[in-house]
């Protein structure tokens, strides 16, 4: 059967989110998670739909990609199709030829599951490995300790607090309460939570969003940040522990996160919160 590249449209996003949920399992390589689409939804459903690509055979989705920026495709593949030769060849053709409407000309990156055949074919086609990222995982079968600080669940009335902490945590962030409301209106947010940590003086010092993929599946932290004026006081560890507890309450089997390996502070924070470091992963890139 022919493999068909397509865009889901707003009405088709629920199907894309659904297959991404099904493809999450403990022990899976780090891959696109429904929470990644959920976080992207802060730009609205129409923008999210325009950034998603699907590859189908006989009507069934075999791969989902998210254009997370003009030159980055975050791609994942159904577990039983990661070594599918026909699919891998089609993916390479579609991402290589700009007229296919996936990636433009020039320098571009692809994130794909480690071990997928498409990675092998891209390397054969002259693509290179980019900077390393460190995945981390925390098992949630055991009770999670109290984080030691006040944690609040963010609802619509506290969206501005979450947005302010995010802007203070990430240089260049333009996150607003309007974007929070757009994100919260998205399909993936039905199984998500935003949390804010406060210090003893009542200052909002850290924030995190967690995304469940369903009962018994790994949940994702995306994003987690500490206010730049309140760093080096353990608030990153505290909000990460709270995130793990929130995912446990949602029924997640584990909590996962991925950080640039060069960001040694972030990796250390996650490890201090009980996350175990896993083997590094790398995007692939094509030079301009």
Secondary structure by P-SEA (a helix, b strand, c coil): cbbbbbbbcccaaaaaaaaaaaaccccccccccaaaaaaaccccaaaaaaabbbbbccccccccccccccccccccccccccccaaaaaaaaaaaaccccccccccbbbbbcccccaaaaaaaaacccccbbbbbbbbbccccccccccbbbbbcccaaaaaaaaaaaccccccccaaaaaaaaaccccccbbbbbbbcccccccccbbbbbccccbbbbcccccccccccccaaaaaaaaaaaaaaaaacccbbbbbccccaaaaaaaaaaaccccccbbbbbbbcc
